Amino acid sequence: MRLRSGALALLLLLFVHAGGQEQRAAEARGDAFVRVLGTRFVHNGKPLFVSGFNTYWLMNLGADQAKHGIKMILSLVNYYHDYGGRKQYVDWAKNQGQNIPSDDAFFTNPVIKGFYMNHIKAILTRVNTLTGVAYKDDPTIMAWELMNEPRCQCDVTCPTIFQSWITEMAAHVKSIDGNHLLDAGLEGFYGLLPPLSRSSMNPLRHDKMGIDFIANNQVPGVNVEEIGKAQRTQ
């Protein structure tokens, strides 16, 4: 989901994966939360098919969305500088005297990770003042997204760094909220892991973004994946 000035993002495909235990749990539940069953979404025990679009202003109408059957995927932070993004966390850490070599320290610096984890807890446990429901208990939210279009490009260690970050943050989200689906926020680029032929399907230079669509989405707790296409507008 491209959250940048002058850019338009199109959500092309959503697909899901689930382990056997999660599948059985989904079958047993008939609640209002969106679950995954095999490679399908289920809602109230029935198959669910979705079509979506990017919008930040819809949050202003959040209290009314449940009335219209609208579900939201909410991003917890933006990779880009727009709306603060990860750079804001980096700046906060610098203001506390942290030596930050690049914005990619967002994925490794303990102080920055602490800021982000506190933010996650604050959002997930926040109680909607209009509905009286905590976000972690609100089925209007379909899924959380760890970061909008994450990338890590500081050096060759980035794939390992980013995989570790997803693993840590996914576990943190799930320790607070076991109701909602979780999405890493990737665009769908292949990394440099074998088979290397897959990287040839990436847009130019996008195999060096420090992400690997397959490996990153195999992290425990991540159960929704997106494939997005971004298009610049004038």
Contacts in CASP RR format, 6 or more apart in sequence:
PFRMAT RR
TARGET T0000
AUTHOR 0000-0000-0000
METHOD contacts of the structure
MODEL  1
MRLRSGALALLLLLFVHAGGQEQRAAEARGDAFVRVLGTRFVHNGKPLFV
SGFNTYWLMNLGADQAKHGIKMILSLVNYYHDYGGRKQYVDWAKNQGQNI
PSDDAFFTNPVIKGFYMNHIKAILTRVNTLTGVAYKDDPTIMAWELMNEP
RCQCDVTCPTIFQSWITEMAAHVKSIDGNHLLDAGLEGFYGLLPPLSRSS
MNPLRHDKMGIDFIANNQVPGVNVEEIGKAQRTQ
1 9 0 8 1.000
1 11 0 8 1.000
1 54 0 8 1.000
1 73 0 8 1.000
1 75 0 8 1.000
1 145 0 8 1.000
1 148 0 8 1.000
1 149 0 8 1.000
1 185 0 8 1.000
1 226 0 8 1.000
1 228 0 8 1.000
2 8 0 8 1.000
2 9 0 8 1.000
2 54 0 8 1.000
2 148 0 8 1.000
2 149 0 8 1.000
2 230 0 8 1.000
3 9 0 8 1.000
3 54 0 8 1.000
3 56 0 8 1.000
3 75 0 8 1.000
3 78 0 8 1.000
3 80 0 8 1.000
3 82 0 8 1.000
3 83 0 8 1.000
3 148 0 8 1.000
3 149 0 8 1.000
4 80 0 8 1.000
4 82 0 8 1.000
5 82 0 8 1.000
6 232 0 8 1.000
6 233 0 8 1.000
7 230 0 8 1.000
7 231 0 8 1.000
7 232 0 8 1.000
7 233 0 8 1.000
8 230 0 8 1.000
8 231 0 8 1.000
8 232 0 8 1.000
8 233 0 8 1.000
9 54 0 8 1.000
9 228 0 8 1.000
9 229 0 8 1.000
9 230 0 8 1.000
9 231 0 8 1.000
10 228 0 8 1.000
10 229 0 8 1.000
10 230 0 8 1.000
10 231 0 8 1.000
11 52 0 8 1.000
11 53 0 8 1.000
11 54 0 8 1.000
11 226 0 8 1.000
11 228 0 8 1.000
12 227 0 8 1.000
12 228 0 8 1.000
12 229 0 8 1.000
13 226 0 8 1.000
13 227 0 8 1.000
13 228 0 8 1.000
14 41 0 8 1.000
14 50 0 8 1.000
14 224 0 8 1.000
14 225 0 8 1.000
14 226 0 8 1.000
15 39 0 8 1.000
15 225 0 8 1.000
16 36 0 8 1.000
16 38 0 8 1.000
16 39 0 8 1.000
16 40 0 8 1.000
16 41 0 8 1.000
16 181 0 8 1.000
16 223 0 8 1.000
16 224 0 8 1.000
16 225 0 8 1.000
17 36 0 8 1.000
17 38 0 8 1.000
17 39 0 8 1.000
17 217 0 8 1.000
17 223 0 8 1.000
17 225 0 8 1.000
18 26 0 8 1.000
18 36 0 8 1.000
18 37 0 8 1.000
18 38 0 8 1.000
18 223 0 8 1.000
19 38 0 8 1.000
22 35 0 8 1.000
22 36 0 8 1.000
22 223 0 8 1.000
23 36 0 8 1.000
23 37 0 8 1.000
23 38 0 8 1.000
25 35 0 8 1.000
26 35 0 8 1.000
26 36 0 8 1.000
26 37 0 8 1.000
26 42 0 8 1.000
26 45 0 8 1.000
27 37 0 8 1.000
27 45 0 8 1.000
29 35 0 8 1.000
29 45 0 8 1.000
30 44 0 8 1.000
30 45 0 8 1.000
31 44 0 8 1.000
31 139 0 8 1.000
32 43 0 8 1.000
32 44 0 8 1.000
32 139 0 8 1.000
33 43 0 8 1.000
33 139 0 8 1.000
33 179 0 8 1.000
33 180 0 8 1.000
34 41 0 8 1.000
34 42 0 8 1.000
34 43 0 8 1.000
34 48 0 8 1.000
34 71 0 8 1.000
34 139 0 8 1.000
34 142 0 8 1.000
34 143 0 8 1.000
34 181 0 8 1.000
35 41 0 8 1.000
35 42 0 8 1.000
35 43 0 8 1.000
35 45 0 8 1.000
35 181 0 8 1.000
36 42 0 8 1.000
36 181 0 8 1.000
36 223 0 8 1.000
36 224 0 8 1.000
40 47 0 8 1.000
40 48 0 8 1.000
41 47 0 8 1.000
41 48 0 8 1.000
41 49 0 8 1.000
41 50 0 8 1.000
42 48 0 8 1.000
50 71 0 8 1.000
50 142 0 8 1.000
56 83 0 8 1.000
58 65 0 8 1.000
58 70 0 8 1.000
58 72 0 8 1.000
62 72 0 8 1.000
62 140 0 8 1.000
63 128 0 8 1.000
63 130 0 8 1.000
63 131 0 8 1.000
65 71 0 8 1.000
65 72 0 8 1.000
65 140 0 8 1.000
66 139 0 8 1.000
66 140 0 8 1.000
70 140 0 8 1.000
71 140 0 8 1.000
71 141 0 8 1.000
71 142 0 8 1.000
72 140 0 8 1.000
72 141 0 8 1.000
72 142 0 8 1.000
73 141 0 8 1.000
73 142 0 8 1.000
73 143 0 8 1.000
73 144 0 8 1.000
73 145 0 8 1.000
73 183 0 8 1.000
73 224 0 8 1.000
74 123 0 8 1.000
74 141 0 8 1.000
74 143 0 8 1.000
74 144 0 8 1.000
74 145 0 8 1.000
75 145 0 8 1.000
75 147 0 8 1.000
75 148 0 8 1.000
75 185 0 8 1.000
76 116 0 8 1.000
76 119 0 8 1.000
76 120 0 8 1.000
76 123 0 8 1.000
76 144 0 8 1.000
76 145 0 8 1.000
76 146 0 8 1.000
76 147 0 8 1.000
77 85 0 8 1.000
77 86 0 8 1.000
77 89 0 8 1.000
77 116 0 8 1.000
77 119 0 8 1.000
77 146 0 8 1.000
77 147 0 8 1.000
77 148 0 8 1.000
78 84 0 8 1.000
78 85 0 8 1.000
78 86 0 8 1.000
78 147 0 8 1.000
78 148 0 8 1.000
78 149 0 8 1.000
79 85 0 8 1.000
79 86 0 8 1.000
79 147 0 8 1.000
79 148 0 8 1.000
79 149 0 8 1.000
79 150 0 8 1.000
79 151 0 8 1.000
80 148 0 8 1.000
80 149 0 8 1.000
81 87 0 8 1.000
86 103 0 8 1.000
86 106 0 8 1.000
86 147 0 8 1.000
87 103 0 8 1.000
89 106 0 8 1.000
89 112 0 8 1.000
89 115 0 8 1.000
89 116 0 8 1.000
90 100 0 8 1.000
90 103 0 8 1.000
90 105 0 8 1.000
90 106 0 8 1.000
90 112 0 8 1.000
92 112 0 8 1.000
92 115 0 8 1.000
93 100 0 8 1.000
93 105 0 8 1.000
93 109 0 8 1.000
93 111 0 8 1.000
93 112 0 8 1.000
93 115 0 8 1.000
94 100 0 8 1.000
96 111 0 8 1.000
98 109 0 8 1.000
98 111 0 8 1.000
98 112 0 8 1.000
100 109 0 8 1.000
100 112 0 8 1.000
101 154 0 8 1.000
102 154 0 8 1.000
104 152 0 8 1.000
104 153 0 8 1.000
104 154 0 8 1.000
104 158 0 8 1.000
104 161 0 8 1.000
105 112 0 8 1.000
106 112 0 8 1.000
106 113 0 8 1.000
106 116 0 8 1.000
107 113 0 8 1.000
107 152 0 8 1.000
107 161 0 8 1.000
107 162 0 8 1.000
107 164 0 8 1.000
107 165 0 8 1.000
108 161 0 8 1.000
108 165 0 8 1.000
113 165 0 8 1.000
113 168 0 8 1.000
116 169 0 8 1.000
117 169 0 8 1.000
117 172 0 8 1.000
120 169 0 8 1.000
120 172 0 8 1.000
120 173 0 8 1.000
120 176 0 8 1.000
121 176 0 8 1.000
123 135 0 8 1.000
124 134 0 8 1.000
124 135 0 8 1.000
124 136 0 8 1.000
124 144 0 8 1.000
124 173 0 8 1.000
124 176 0 8 1.000
124 177 0 8 1.000
125 134 0 8 1.000
125 135 0 8 1.000
125 136 0 8 1.000
125 176 0 8 1.000
126 134 0 8 1.000
126 135 0 8 1.000
127 133 0 8 1.000
127 134 0 8 1.000
127 135 0 8 1.000
128 134 0 8 1.000
128 135 0 8 1.000
128 138 0 8 1.000
131 138 0 8 1.000
135 141 0 8 1.000
136 176 0 8 1.000
136 177 0 8 1.000
136 178 0 8 1.000
136 179 0 8 1.000
136 180 0 8 1.000
137 179 0 8 1.000
139 179 0 8 1.000
141 180 0 8 1.000
142 180 0 8 1.000
142 181 0 8 1.000
143 180 0 8 1.000
143 181 0 8 1.000
143 182 0 8 1.000
143 183 0 8 1.000
143 224 0 8 1.000
144 173 0 8 1.000
144 177 0 8 1.000
144 180 0 8 1.000
144 181 0 8 1.000
144 182 0 8 1.000
144 183 0 8 1.000
145 182 0 8 1.000
145 183 0 8 1.000
145 184 0 8 1.000
145 185 0 8 1.000
146 166 0 8 1.000
146 169 0 8 1.000
146 170 0 8 1.000
146 173 0 8 1.000
146 182 0 8 1.000
146 183 0 8 1.000
146 184 0 8 1.000
146 185 0 8 1.000
147 184 0 8 1.000
147 185 0 8 1.000
148 185 0 8 1.000
149 185 0 8 1.000
149 186 0 8 1.000
149 187 0 8 1.000
149 230 0 8 1.000
150 162 0 8 1.000
150 184 0 8 1.000
150 185 0 8 1.000
150 186 0 8 1.000
150 211 0 8 1.000
151 209 0 8 1.000
151 210 0 8 1.000
151 211 0 8 1.000
152 158 0 8 1.000
152 159 0 8 1.000
152 161 0 8 1.000
152 162 0 8 1.000
152 209 0 8 1.000
152 210 0 8 1.000
152 211 0 8 1.000
153 208 0 8 1.000
153 209 0 8 1.000
153 210 0 8 1.000
154 161 0 8 1.000
158 210 0 8 1.000
159 191 0 8 1.000
159 192 0 8 1.000
159 193 0 8 1.000
159 210 0 8 1.000
159 211 0 8 1.000
159 212 0 8 1.000
159 215 0 8 1.000
162 210 0 8 1.000
162 211 0 8 1.000
162 216 0 8 1.000
163 212 0 8 1.000
163 215 0 8 1.000
163 216 0 8 1.000
163 219 0 8 1.000
166 184 0 8 1.000
166 216 0 8 1.000
166 219 0 8 1.000
166 222 0 8 1.000
167 219 0 8 1.000
167 220 0 8 1.000
170 182 0 8 1.000
170 184 0 8 1.000
170 219 0 8 1.000
170 220 0 8 1.000
170 221 0 8 1.000
170 222 0 8 1.000
171 220 0 8 1.000
171 221 0 8 1.000
173 182 0 8 1.000
173 221 0 8 1.000
174 182 0 8 1.000
174 221 0 8 1.000
181 223 0 8 1.000
181 224 0 8 1.000
182 221 0 8 1.000
182 222 0 8 1.000
182 223 0 8 1.000
182 224 0 8 1.000
183 222 0 8 1.000
183 224 0 8 1.000
183 225 0 8 1.000
183 226 0 8 1.000
184 216 0 8 1.000
184 217 0 8 1.000
184 219 0 8 1.000
184 222 0 8 1.000
184 225 0 8 1.000
185 226 0 8 1.000
186 211 0 8 1.000
186 213 0 8 1.000
186 216 0 8 1.000
186 217 0 8 1.000
186 225 0 8 1.000
186 226 0 8 1.000
187 206 0 8 1.000
187 211 0 8 1.000
187 226 0 8 1.000
187 227 0 8 1.000
187 228 0 8 1.000
187 230 0 8 1.000
188 211 0 8 1.000
188 213 0 8 1.000
188 225 0 8 1.000
188 226 0 8 1.000
188 227 0 8 1.000
188 228 0 8 1.000
189 202 0 8 1.000
189 203 0 8 1.000
189 206 0 8 1.000
189 207 0 8 1.000
189 209 0 8 1.000
189 211 0 8 1.000
189 212 0 8 1.000
189 213 0 8 1.000
190 198 0 8 1.000
190 199 0 8 1.000
190 201 0 8 1.000
190 202 0 8 1.000
190 207 0 8 1.000
190 212 0 8 1.000
190 213 0 8 1.000
190 214 0 8 1.000
191 198 0 8 1.000
191 199 0 8 1.000
191 202 0 8 1.000
191 207 0 8 1.000
191 209 0 8 1.000
191 210 0 8 1.000
191 211 0 8 1.000
191 212 0 8 1.000
191 213 0 8 1.000
191 215 0 8 1.000
192 199 0 8 1.000
192 207 0 8 1.000
192 208 0 8 1.000
192 212 0 8 1.000
193 212 0 8 1.000
193 214 0 8 1.000
193 215 0 8 1.000
199 207 0 8 1.000
213 225 0 8 1.000
216 222 0 8 1.000
217 225 0 8 1.000
END
